[in-house]
Amino acid sequence: MIDFRLKVFCSVAHNLSFTKASRELFISQPAISKHIQEIEQEYGVRLFDRNNNRITLTHAGEIMLTHAEEILERYRQLDFDMHMLSHEQVGELRLGASTTIAQYVLPAYLATFSAKFKQIKLSLINGNTVDIERAVDEQRIDIGLVEGRSRQQHLRYTPFMRDELVLVASTRSKWAYTEEVTPEELMQLPLVIRENGSGSLDVIEHTLNNHHIRLSALNIVMQLGSTESIKQYIIHADCLAIISVQAVLNEITTGKLKVIDIAGISFEREFSFVQKMGETGGIAKGFISYMIENGQRL
């Protein structure tokens, strides 16, 4: 029942690109243009200003986006409620997760959830915590799963899992036989860390501040945009990293990496769902309950 033109418009509005919308919706760019033109002709307004290779929303486009997002959300809720009358779980759930959760925590849940609810269409985007919070705010996803300590006052956060960041080094490095370092020694170690905006870096900085250590006091040799990149780097270099224990379980088990304790310092955090303020219903509520109920089994 959903008017596909609204989905096309929202995709173009969020991406500010006809090309990206075409890739996102798996239809041709001329088809994207045709749908937008039909809406503009129907209301006699221009939705986008086109300047060379850039487009921006007009005032009419901003009004259209506000209503289109609300309409699409109501359509999803309608679809869910009507199918529930026949005891069917049918619909679409758009998820977004920060890097560590998307790579190391969420896949097991998605596999079992999809096996149980075969008629629910799942999609997942990933990015750092700031990216996911922005996607929730812009209503491009229904639920975000984020790490870190940052909290936006207009969003709602629900913790679902505890995590710990640990100092790790390659078992082939000069620190292969080091079991513990002091905070003073930590500041001298060559470290590879995540990029600005990541939840991991937020937790590291906050914890160090509590121990009167500035992030700038660390010997940071490189910042990389993914945990996988950091792991591969330190496996082949005489550097260390502070990353989620969830991300290195396999490397610790296979003997590629080892954990080194930091005397008196532990980096702990919670993984949280993040949503727009307001009541959560339908598939989103069911998925949150599923993850919380099954957290200890997976």
Secondary structure by P-SEA (a helix, b strand, c coil): ccaaaaaaaaaaaaaccaaaaaaaacccaaaaaaaaaaaaaaaccccccccccbbbbcaaaaaaaaaaaaaaaaaaaaaaaaaaaaccbbbbbbbbbcccccccccaaaaaaaaaacccbbbbbbbccaaaaaaaaaaccccbbbbbcccccccbbbbbcbbbbbbbbbbccccccccccccaaaaaacbbbbbccccaaaaaaaaaaaaacccccccccccccccaaaaaaaaaaccccccccccccaaaaaaccbbbbbcccbbbbbbbbbbbcccccccaaaaaaaaaaaacccc
